[in-house]
Amino acid sequence: MAHVNSTGLSGYKGSHVPKNAFNSPWYSRLDLRITQDIKVFGDTKLVVFLDMLNLLNMIDDEKGIVREYSYNNSRQILVDGVTSTGQFIISGVDPDDSLYIQNNDGQSAWNINLGFKYQF
């Protein structure tokens, strides 16, 4: 009960938590783009750009990290089966609420891209 009372679950004692009652943790991300236009001739130009994605994570490994819940679910109470009468056997509480670092599409990693574009 100490875990329930110390979280937002305390308002739902004796009932169920409705869908979408809680959000994933906030995170900060800073992206930077530097561009330079180089006039070639007439109205044509070469555009050179440098993109630094998730600059905060490049500076500090603990910043710009996306933490999410696995498959949009939460498992705070750890259950280790049921008794013969159908009661849950609670083995403990998951303190980090099954959060994991999202990095499938590079959300938590920094990235640098250099690009060129010719406009005419």
C-alpha positions as CSV (number, residue, x, y, z in Angstrom):
1,M,0.0,0.0,0.0
2,A,3.0,2.3,0.5
3,H,3.6,2.2,-3.3
4,V,-0.1,2.9,-4.1
5,N,-0.3,5.8,-1.6
6,S,2.9,7.4,-3.0
7,T,1.6,7.5,-6.6
8,G,-1.4,8.7,-8.5
9,L,-3.0,5.3,-7.9
10,S,-4.2,6.4,-4.4
11,G,-7.3,8.0,-5.9
12,Y,-8.4,4.7,-7.4
13,K,-8.3,2.5,-4.3
14,G,-10.9,-0.2,-4.4
15,S,-11.7,0.3,-8.1
16,H,-9.9,0.2,-11.5
17,V,-7.8,2.9,-13.1
18,P,-9.5,4.2,-16.3
19,K,-7.9,4.1,-19.7
20,N,-5.5,7.0,-20.4
21,A,-5.4,8.2,-16.8
22,F,-1.6,8.5,-16.8
23,N,1.1,9.7,-19.2
24,S,4.6,8.7,-20.0
25,P,7.4,10.8,-18.5
26,W,8.3,14.0,-20.2
27,Y,11.6,14.3,-22.0
28,S,13.5,17.2,-23.6
29,R,15.2,17.1,-27.0
30,L,17.1,19.8,-28.8
31,D,17.7,19.7,-32.6
32,L,20.0,22.2,-34.4
33,R,20.3,22.9,-38.1
34,I,23.0,25.1,-39.6
35,T,22.7,26.1,-43.3
36,Q,24.8,27.9,-45.8
37,D,23.7,29.1,-49.2
38,I,26.4,29.4,-51.8
39,K,25.5,31.2,-55.0
40,V,26.7,29.3,-58.0
41,F,25.6,31.4,-61.0
42,G,22.5,33.3,-62.0
43,D,19.6,32.3,-59.7
44,T,21.1,28.9,-58.8
45,K,22.6,28.1,-55.5
46,L,24.1,25.2,-53.5
47,V,22.7,24.8,-50.0
48,V,24.9,23.0,-47.5
49,F,23.3,22.0,-44.2
50,L,24.3,20.3,-41.0
51,D,21.7,18.7,-38.8
52,M,22.4,17.8,-35.2
53,L,19.6,15.7,-33.8
54,N,19.1,15.3,-30.0
55,L,22.0,17.6,-29.3
56,L,21.3,17.3,-25.5
57,N,22.1,13.6,-25.6
58,M,25.4,14.3,-27.6
59,I,26.5,16.6,-24.7
60,D,25.2,14.5,-21.8
61,D,24.3,10.8,-22.1
62,E,21.6,11.2,-19.4
63,K,19.7,13.9,-21.4
64,G,17.3,13.5,-24.3
65,I,16.4,9.9,-23.4
66,V,12.8,8.7,-24.2
67,R,11.4,6.3,-21.6
68,E,8.2,4.6,-22.4
69,Y,6.0,1.8,-21.3
70,S,6.2,-1.5,-23.2
71,Y,3.3,-1.9,-25.6
72,N,1.4,0.9,-23.9
73,N,0.8,-1.1,-20.7
74,S,1.9,-0.8,-17.1
75,R,2.7,-3.5,-14.6
76,Q,3.3,-2.0,-11.2
77,I,2.2,-5.0,-9.1
78,L,4.2,-8.1,-9.7
79,V,2.0,-11.2,-9.6
80,D,3.4,-14.7,-9.1
81,G,0.4,-16.8,-9.9
82,V,-2.9,-17.4,-8.2
83,T,-4.0,-19.5,-5.2
84,S,-6.5,-22.4,-5.4
85,T,-9.3,-19.9,-4.4
86,G,-8.4,-17.6,-7.3
87,Q,-6.6,-14.9,-5.3
88,F,-3.5,-13.3,-6.8
89,I,-0.2,-14.0,-5.2
90,I,1.6,-10.6,-5.1
91,S,5.4,-11.0,-5.1
92,G,6.3,-7.3,-5.0
93,V,6.1,-3.9,-6.7
94,D,7.9,-2.8,-9.9
95,P,9.6,0.5,-8.8
96,D,10.2,1.8,-12.3
97,D,6.8,0.7,-13.6
98,S,8.2,-1.3,-16.5
99,L,9.7,1.8,-18.2
100,Y,12.2,1.1,-20.9
101,I,14.4,3.3,-23.1
102,Q,12.9,3.8,-26.5
103,N,15.6,3.6,-29.2
104,N,14.0,1.7,-32.1
105,D,14.0,4.7,-34.4
106,G,16.8,6.7,-32.8
107,Q,14.7,8.7,-30.4
108,S,17.2,8.4,-27.6
109,A,20.4,8.6,-29.6
110,W,22.1,11.7,-31.1
111,N,22.7,11.9,-34.8
112,I,24.6,14.2,-37.2
113,N,23.6,14.6,-40.8
114,L,25.5,16.6,-43.5
115,G,23.5,17.3,-46.7
116,F,23.7,19.2,-50.0
117,K,21.0,20.6,-52.1
118,Y,21.2,22.3,-55.5
119,Q,18.4,24.8,-56.2
120,F,17.7,26.1,-59.7
